[in-house]
Amino acid sequence: MASARSHDGSGPLRRTGRTIGHALHAPFTGTAKGIRKATHAHGAGESGLGKLIELHAVNGAGDVMITVALASTVFFSVPTDEARGRVALYLAVTMAPFTLLAPVIGPLLDRLPHGRRAAMAGAMLARALLALTMSSAVATGGLELYPAALGVLVSSKAYGVVRSAVVPRLLPPGFSLVKANSRVTLAGLLATGVAAPIGAGLQTVGSGWPLYGACVIFIGGTVLAFTLPRKVDSAKGERRARLVEHHGHQPSVLAKPSKTDGKRTNGKKTTTRSGEREKRPGLRTVGPSVLHGLQANAAHRALSGFLIFFLAFLLREQPLAGQSAAVSLGIVGVAAGVGNALGTAMGSWLRTRGPEVIIAAVLGLALGVAVLAAVFFSTLMVAALSAMAGFTQALSKLSLDAMIQRDVPEEVRTSAFARSETLLQMSWVVGGGIGISLPLNGVLGMSVASGILAVGAAASVRGLLSTARRGSPHPRVA
């Protein structure tokens, strides 16, 4: 009896402890359950897309931590002239080699169709190790920082290429590729927005702390990459595509022979076409819409690289009216982020509309705002151009994804994503190089931004609208 009373007496203490523990634990578990419910909605959990969404959020959070550490060392910690020299050095040591490595990333990863999870995990683990390496050099800004930064950049782009190739294999029933990419991209943007202030807070503790945070995040991403479904590693039905063109420019759909092509039947080797040797496939062979979409998106991506570097230095030297340099950069960054998020959300809403018309329209819209920013250069117009650049880049990229899904046959679609992403990343590098080399004159900069978009419009808009009127030559996706 006494034992029972003793037991009962301790019950309230245990219940109180459990209540306190639950109160402390609930915000974290509730948040985790809410995130999991959002990422796994509408069949994304069953198909595996939800796990990719979470992995991309981890990728965005880790990348922004490294960006905060590098920006504080290379840009904010020194006078403008010295900062410009450091960023120029950064471009020379990291971006220039990247322009040589980028064309190799897609074909190299395309040869690893059975190891996509391992490739994404490897890209995460490489950045975790490189973040630790950079943590000892970030305070001094020594030259050893730049090769590590190049490794981070290459690993990040390699992850992006593989991720683009993986998405088509994780589509839930009834999902279009543009809707799936909208979810993945939006998750990355939200994670970036959450991690950026955390990285800034860690920076106040010490210059290496954001890199320690990035290391922890990327280690988590390494583990998460292996939780993706095994079908991610399946190459069944896939072939490699190349950015080359057939003679005669005929929009035929051909692909590099797979292991099952060219079998011997009754002792004779068969070919895909009777008596005709297979030709090397390319994105151009599926019709002009994808090629023109790539040209337009290259202009958007070049504009993004240009504005990042040019406005970073311009606003540091010439802040927006009545604002400090930090606040000016913050306004432009927030405007670009909000525009990007709105473009991503609208891309999902417009998924059934004609992507050619959307790409042509947003390119014209961005060009119009850039021209206005050059003619009426002001705080408002700089913020408006930043927001419009984020909005149109997101919407144009999602529309390009839709065209690749529609026009590129499934057996070469993952390869097509790898090649197109590599081309767009190289365009960003070119735009960034122009931005760092340009004199710090606002009107001149906005005029160059207009010129970048005008070149893209001249190369693509007429072809996009013409293709939209004729309809897709290969409408494979309803």
C-alpha positions as CSV (number, residue, x, y, z in Angstrom):
1,M,0.0,0.0,0.0
2,A,2.8,2.3,1.0
3,S,4.6,1.4,-2.2
4,A,1.5,2.3,-4.2
5,R,1.2,5.6,-2.5
6,S,4.9,6.3,-3.1
7,H,4.4,5.5,-6.7
8,D,1.3,7.7,-6.9
9,G,3.1,10.5,-5.2
10,S,5.8,10.5,-7.8
11,G,3.2,10.5,-10.6
12,P,2.5,14.2,-10.5
13,L,6.3,14.9,-10.8
14,R,6.6,12.7,-13.8
15,R,3.5,14.2,-15.4
16,T,4.9,17.7,-14.7
17,G,8.2,16.7,-16.3
18,R,6.5,15.3,-19.3
19,T,4.4,18.4,-19.7
20,I,7.4,20.7,-19.6
21,G,9.3,18.4,-22.0
22,H,6.4,18.4,-24.4
23,A,6.1,22.2,-24.2
24,L,9.7,22.6,-25.0
25,H,9.7,20.0,-27.7
26,A,6.4,20.8,-29.4
27,P,7.5,23.9,-31.3
28,F,10.3,21.9,-33.0
29,T,8.3,18.8,-33.7
30,G,5.3,20.9,-34.8
31,T,7.4,22.9,-37.2
32,A,9.0,19.7,-38.6
33,K,5.7,18.1,-39.1
34,G,4.3,21.2,-40.8
35,I,7.3,21.3,-43.2
36,R,7.0,17.6,-43.9
37,K,3.2,18.0,-44.6
38,A,3.9,20.9,-47.0
39,T,6.7,19.2,-48.9
40,H,4.9,15.8,-49.2
41,A,1.5,17.2,-50.2
42,H,-0.4,16.1,-53.4
43,G,1.5,12.9,-53.8
44,A,5.0,14.4,-53.5
45,G,5.7,12.2,-50.5
46,E,4.8,8.9,-52.3
47,S,6.8,9.8,-55.4
48,G,9.9,10.9,-53.6
49,L,9.6,14.5,-54.8
50,G,9.1,15.7,-51.2
51,K,12.5,14.4,-50.2
52,L,14.1,16.2,-53.1
53,I,12.3,19.4,-52.1
54,E,13.8,19.0,-48.6
55,L,17.2,18.3,-50.0
56,H,17.2,21.4,-52.1
57,A,16.2,23.5,-49.1
58,V,19.2,22.1,-47.3
59,N,21.4,22.9,-50.3
60,G,20.1,26.5,-50.4
61,A,20.7,27.0,-46.7
62,G,24.3,25.7,-46.9
63,D,25.1,27.8,-50.0
64,V,23.9,31.0,-48.4
65,M,26.0,30.4,-45.3
66,I,29.1,30.1,-47.5
67,T,28.0,33.2,-49.4
68,V,27.7,35.2,-46.2
69,A,31.2,34.2,-45.1
70,L,32.8,35.0,-48.5
71,A,30.9,38.3,-48.9
72,S,32.0,39.5,-45.5
73,T,35.7,38.6,-46.2
74,V,36.0,39.6,-49.9
75,F,33.6,42.5,-50.0
76,F,32.5,44.1,-46.8
77,S,35.7,44.0,-44.7
78,V,37.8,46.2,-47.0
79,P,37.5,49.6,-48.8
80,T,35.7,49.7,-52.1
81,D,38.7,49.9,-54.3
82,E,40.4,46.9,-52.5
83,A,37.1,45.0,-52.5
84,R,36.7,45.5,-56.2
85,G,40.2,44.0,-56.7
86,R,39.4,41.1,-54.4
87,V,36.2,40.3,-56.3
88,A,38.0,40.6,-59.6
89,L,40.6,38.1,-58.2
90,Y,37.7,35.9,-57.1
91,L,36.3,36.0,-60.6
92,A,39.7,35.3,-62.2
93,V,40.5,32.4,-59.8
94,T,37.1,30.8,-59.6
95,M,34.8,31.9,-62.4
96,A,37.4,31.7,-65.2
97,P,38.3,28.1,-64.5
98,F,34.6,27.4,-64.0
99,T,33.9,28.5,-67.6
100,L,36.3,25.8,-68.7
101,L,34.9,23.2,-66.2
102,A,31.2,23.9,-66.7
103,P,30.9,22.3,-70.2
104,V,32.4,19.2,-68.7
105,I,30.1,18.9,-65.7
106,G,27.0,17.9,-67.7
107,P,28.6,15.3,-69.9
108,L,30.6,13.8,-66.9
109,L,27.5,13.5,-64.7
110,D,25.5,12.2,-67.7
111,R,27.8,9.2,-67.7
112,L,26.8,8.4,-64.1
113,P,23.1,7.7,-64.5
114,H,23.2,4.9,-61.9
115,G,24.9,7.1,-59.3
116,R,22.8,10.2,-59.1
117,R,22.1,9.9,-55.4
118,A,25.8,9.4,-54.8
119,A,26.7,12.3,-57.0
120,M,24.4,14.7,-55.0
121,A,25.7,13.3,-51.8
122,G,29.3,13.8,-53.0
123,A,28.5,17.4,-54.0
124,M,27.2,18.0,-50.4
125,L,30.1,16.2,-48.7
126,A,32.7,18.1,-50.9
127,R,31.2,21.4,-49.8
128,A,31.2,20.4,-46.1
129,L,34.9,19.6,-46.3
130,L,35.7,22.7,-48.3
131,A,33.8,24.9,-45.8
132,L,36.0,23.6,-43.1
133,T,39.1,24.3,-45.2
134,M,37.9,27.8,-45.9
135,S,37.2,28.5,-42.2
136,S,40.9,28.9,-41.4
137,A,41.5,31.2,-44.4
138,V,38.4,33.4,-44.5
139,A,39.7,35.7,-41.7
140,T,42.8,36.7,-43.7
141,G,41.4,36.5,-47.2
142,G,44.5,34.7,-48.4
143,L,44.9,33.2,-51.8
144,E,44.3,29.7,-50.5
145,L,40.6,30.8,-50.0
146,Y,40.0,31.0,-53.8
147,P,40.7,27.4,-54.9
148,A,38.4,26.2,-52.1
149,A,35.8,28.7,-53.3
150,L,36.2,27.3,-56.8
151,G,35.6,23.8,-55.5
152,V,32.5,25.0,-53.7
153,L,31.2,26.6,-56.9
154,V,31.8,23.5,-59.0
155,S,30.2,21.2,-56.4
156,S,27.2,23.5,-56.2
157,K,26.7,23.6,-59.9
158,A,27.2,19.8,-60.2
159,Y,24.4,19.4,-57.6
160,G,22.2,21.7,-59.6
161,V,22.7,19.8,-62.8
162,V,22.0,16.4,-61.2
163,R,18.9,17.8,-59.4
164,S,17.5,19.0,-62.7
165,A,18.0,15.6,-64.2
166,V,16.4,13.9,-61.2
167,V,13.1,15.9,-61.1
168,P,11.5,14.1,-64.1
169,R,11.8,10.7,-62.4
170,L,10.0,11.9,-59.2
171,L,6.9,13.5,-60.7
172,P,3.7,12.6,-58.8
173,P,0.7,11.6,-60.8
174,G,-0.9,14.7,-62.4
175,F,2.1,16.9,-61.8
176,S,3.8,18.8,-64.6
177,L,7.5,19.4,-64.5
178,V,7.0,23.1,-64.2
179,K,4.9,22.6,-61.0
180,A,7.5,20.3,-59.6
181,N,10.3,22.7,-60.3
182,S,8.3,25.5,-58.8
183,R,8.0,23.6,-55.5
184,V,11.7,22.7,-55.5
185,T,12.8,26.2,-56.3
186,L,10.5,27.8,-53.8
187,A,11.8,25.6,-51.0
188,G,15.3,26.7,-51.8
189,L,14.3,30.3,-51.7
190,L,12.5,30.0,-48.4
191,A,15.5,28.1,-46.9
192,T,17.9,30.8,-48.2
193,G,15.7,33.5,-46.6
194,V,15.8,31.7,-43.2
195,A,19.5,30.8,-43.3
196,A,20.8,34.2,-44.4
197,P,20.1,36.1,-41.1
198,I,21.3,33.1,-39.2
199,G,24.6,33.2,-41.1
200,A,24.8,37.0,-40.5
201,G,24.4,36.3,-36.8
202,L,27.1,33.6,-36.8
203,Q,29.3,36.1,-38.6
204,T,29.2,38.4,-35.6
205,V,30.5,35.6,-33.4
206,G,33.5,34.9,-35.7
207,S,34.4,35.0,-39.4
208,G,34.6,31.2,-39.6
209,W,31.3,30.4,-37.8
210,P,29.0,30.6,-40.9
211,L,31.3,28.1,-42.6
212,Y,31.0,25.8,-39.5
213,G,27.3,26.1,-39.9
214,A,27.5,25.3,-43.6
215,C,29.6,22.2,-42.8
216,V,26.9,20.9,-40.5
217,I,24.1,21.6,-43.0
218,F,25.9,19.9,-45.9
219,I,26.7,16.8,-43.8
220,G,23.0,16.6,-43.1
221,G,22.4,17.0,-46.9
222,T,24.8,14.2,-47.6
223,V,22.8,11.8,-45.5
224,L,19.5,13.1,-46.9
225,A,20.6,12.5,-50.5
226,F,20.7,8.8,-49.9
227,T,17.1,8.8,-48.7
228,L,15.9,9.6,-52.2
229,P,14.1,6.7,-53.9
230,R,16.2,4.1,-55.7
231,K,14.5,5.0,-59.0
232,V,16.6,8.2,-59.0
233,D,19.5,6.0,-60.0
234,S,17.7,4.1,-62.7
235,A,18.7,4.9,-66.3
236,K,16.0,2.8,-67.9
237,G,15.0,4.3,-71.2
238,E,17.5,7.1,-71.1
239,R,20.0,8.2,-73.7
240,R,22.4,11.1,-73.9
241,A,21.7,14.3,-75.8
242,R,24.3,16.8,-77.1
243,L,24.1,20.5,-78.1
244,V,25.0,19.9,-81.7
245,E,23.0,20.3,-84.9
246,H,22.3,18.0,-87.8
247,H,23.1,19.1,-91.3
248,G,20.0,20.4,-93.0
249,H,18.7,21.6,-89.6
250,Q,15.9,19.1,-89.7
251,P,14.0,18.8,-86.4
252,S,14.2,15.0,-86.0
253,V,14.3,13.2,-82.7
254,L,17.4,11.0,-82.5
255,A,19.5,9.7,-79.6
256,K,22.8,8.1,-79.0
257,P,22.4,4.3,-79.2
258,S,22.0,2.7,-75.8
259,K,23.3,-0.7,-74.9
260,T,20.2,-2.3,-76.3
261,D,20.4,-0.5,-79.7
262,G,22.1,-2.2,-82.6
263,K,21.3,-5.7,-81.5
264,R,22.1,-8.6,-83.8
265,T,19.1,-10.3,-85.3
266,N,19.7,-13.5,-87.2
267,G,23.4,-12.6,-87.3
268,K,22.8,-9.1,-88.7
269,K,23.2,-5.9,-86.8
270,T,20.1,-3.8,-86.9
271,T,20.0,0.0,-86.8
272,T,17.3,2.4,-85.6
273,R,16.5,3.3,-89.2
274,S,16.7,0.8,-92.0
275,G,20.1,1.1,-93.6
276,E,20.8,4.5,-92.0
277,R,23.4,5.2,-89.5
278,E,22.2,7.0,-86.4
279,K,23.3,10.6,-86.1
280,R,24.3,12.4,-83.0
281,P,21.3,13.9,-81.2
282,G,20.9,17.4,-79.9
283,L,18.5,19.8,-78.3
284,R,18.1,21.5,-81.7
285,T,16.8,18.4,-83.2
286,V,13.6,18.5,-81.3
287,G,12.5,21.8,-82.8
288,P,13.4,25.5,-82.5
289,S,11.4,26.2,-79.3
290,V,13.9,24.8,-76.8
291,L,16.8,26.5,-78.5
292,H,15.1,29.9,-78.5
293,G,14.0,29.3,-74.9
294,L,17.6,28.6,-74.0
295,Q,18.7,31.8,-75.7
296,A,16.1,33.9,-73.8
297,N,17.0,32.3,-70.5
298,A,20.7,32.8,-71.1
299,A,20.0,36.6,-71.4
300,H,18.1,36.5,-68.1
301,R,20.9,34.6,-66.4
302,A,23.5,36.9,-67.7
303,L,21.5,39.9,-66.4
304,S,21.3,38.2,-63.0
305,G,25.1,37.9,-62.8
306,F,25.6,41.4,-64.1
307,L,23.3,43.0,-61.6
308,I,24.7,41.1,-58.6
309,F,28.2,42.3,-59.2
310,F,27.5,45.7,-60.7
311,L,25.0,46.8,-58.1
312,A,27.0,45.5,-55.2
313,F,29.8,47.9,-56.0
314,L,27.6,50.8,-57.3
315,L,25.4,50.8,-54.1
316,R,28.4,50.6,-51.8
317,E,30.0,53.6,-53.5
318,Q,26.7,55.4,-54.3
319,P,24.0,54.3,-51.9
320,L,20.3,54.8,-52.6
321,A,19.0,58.2,-51.7
322,G,18.8,58.6,-47.9
323,Q,20.1,55.1,-47.2
324,S,23.4,53.6,-46.1
325,A,25.2,51.2,-48.3
326,A,24.2,48.1,-46.3
327,V,20.5,49.2,-46.3
328,S,20.7,49.9,-50.1
329,L,22.1,46.4,-50.8
330,G,19.4,44.9,-48.5
331,I,16.6,46.7,-50.4
332,V,17.9,45.5,-53.7
333,G,18.5,41.9,-52.4
334,V,15.0,41.7,-50.8
335,A,13.4,43.1,-54.0
336,A,15.1,40.4,-56.1
337,G,14.2,37.7,-53.7
338,V,10.5,38.7,-53.6
339,G,10.4,38.9,-57.4
340,N,12.0,35.5,-57.7
341,A,9.4,34.0,-55.2
342,L,6.5,35.6,-57.1
343,G,7.8,34.3,-60.4
344,T,8.1,30.8,-59.0
345,A,4.6,30.9,-57.6
346,M,3.2,32.3,-60.8
347,G,5.1,29.7,-62.8
348,S,3.1,27.0,-61.1
349,W,-0.2,28.8,-61.8
350,L,0.6,29.3,-65.5
351,R,1.8,25.7,-66.0
352,T,-0.8,25.0,-68.7
353,R,-0.2,28.2,-70.7
354,G,2.0,28.4,-73.7
355,P,5.6,28.6,-72.5
356,E,6.9,30.2,-75.6
357,V,4.6,33.2,-75.2
358,I,5.4,33.4,-71.5
359,I,9.2,33.5,-72.1
360,A,8.8,36.1,-74.9
361,A,6.5,38.3,-72.7
362,V,8.7,38.3,-69.6
363,L,11.8,39.0,-71.7
364,G,10.0,42.0,-73.2
365,L,8.8,43.1,-69.8
366,A,12.3,42.9,-68.3
367,L,13.7,44.8,-71.2
368,G,11.1,47.6,-70.8
369,V,11.9,48.0,-67.1
370,A,15.7,48.0,-67.8
371,V,15.3,50.8,-70.4
372,L,13.2,52.8,-67.9
373,A,15.9,52.3,-65.3
374,A,18.5,53.6,-67.7
375,V,16.4,56.7,-68.7
376,F,15.0,57.5,-65.2
377,F,17.8,56.2,-63.0
378,S,16.6,56.4,-59.4
379,T,16.2,54.4,-56.2
380,L,12.7,53.2,-57.2
381,M,13.9,52.1,-60.7
382,V,16.9,50.2,-59.4
383,A,14.6,48.3,-56.9
384,A,12.0,47.8,-59.6
385,L,14.6,46.3,-62.0
386,S,16.0,44.0,-59.3
387,A,12.5,42.7,-58.5
388,M,11.6,42.4,-62.2
389,A,14.9,40.5,-62.9
390,G,14.1,38.0,-60.2
391,F,10.5,37.6,-61.3
392,T,11.2,37.2,-65.0
393,Q,14.2,34.9,-64.5
394,A,12.2,32.5,-62.4
395,L,9.2,32.5,-64.7
396,S,11.3,32.1,-67.8
397,K,13.3,29.2,-66.4
398,L,10.1,27.3,-65.3
399,S,8.7,27.8,-68.8
400,L,11.9,26.5,-70.4
401,D,11.5,23.4,-68.1
402,A,8.0,23.0,-69.5
403,M,9.2,23.1,-73.1
404,I,11.9,20.5,-72.4
405,Q,9.4,18.3,-70.8
406,R,7.0,18.7,-73.8
407,D,9.4,18.6,-76.7
408,V,12.4,16.4,-75.6
409,P,11.7,12.7,-75.6
410,E,12.0,10.9,-72.2
411,E,15.0,8.9,-73.2
412,V,17.1,12.1,-73.5
413,R,15.3,14.5,-71.2
414,T,17.5,14.1,-68.2
415,S,20.6,14.7,-70.3
416,A,18.9,17.8,-71.9
417,F,18.4,19.3,-68.5
418,A,22.1,18.8,-67.6
419,R,23.3,20.5,-70.8
420,S,20.8,23.4,-70.6
421,E,21.6,24.1,-66.9
422,T,25.4,24.2,-67.7
423,L,24.8,26.7,-70.5
424,L,22.8,28.9,-68.2
425,Q,25.4,28.8,-65.5
426,M,28.1,29.9,-68.0
427,S,25.8,32.8,-69.0
428,W,25.7,33.9,-65.4
429,V,29.5,33.9,-65.3
430,V,29.7,36.1,-68.4
431,G,27.3,38.6,-67.0
432,G,29.2,38.7,-63.7
433,G,32.4,39.4,-65.6
434,I,30.8,42.3,-67.4
435,G,29.5,43.7,-64.1
436,I,32.8,43.6,-62.3
437,S,34.7,45.3,-65.2
438,L,32.2,48.2,-65.8
439,P,32.8,51.7,-64.5
440,L,30.5,52.6,-61.5
441,N,28.0,54.7,-63.4
442,G,24.3,54.0,-62.8
443,V,23.0,55.1,-66.1
444,L,25.8,53.2,-68.0
445,G,25.1,50.1,-66.0
446,M,21.4,50.1,-66.6
447,S,22.1,50.7,-70.3
448,V,24.3,47.7,-70.4
449,A,21.6,45.7,-68.6
450,S,19.2,46.8,-71.4
451,G,21.7,45.7,-74.0
452,I,22.1,42.2,-72.5
453,L,18.3,41.7,-72.7
454,A,18.0,43.3,-76.1
455,V,20.5,40.8,-77.5
456,G,18.5,38.0,-76.0
457,A,15.3,39.4,-77.4
458,A,16.7,39.8,-80.8
459,A,17.9,36.2,-80.8
460,S,14.8,34.5,-79.4
461,V,11.6,36.4,-79.4
462,R,10.7,36.2,-83.0
463,G,11.4,32.4,-83.1
464,L,9.5,31.9,-79.9
465,L,6.4,33.6,-81.2
466,S,6.6,31.9,-84.5
467,T,6.9,28.5,-82.8
468,A,3.9,29.4,-80.6
469,R,1.8,30.1,-83.6
470,R,2.7,26.9,-85.4
471,G,2.5,24.7,-82.2
472,S,5.0,22.2,-80.9
473,P,6.4,19.8,-83.5
474,H,6.7,17.1,-80.7
475,P,3.9,17.6,-78.2
476,R,4.6,14.6,-75.9
477,V,3.1,15.9,-72.8
478,A,-0.5,16.9,-72.4
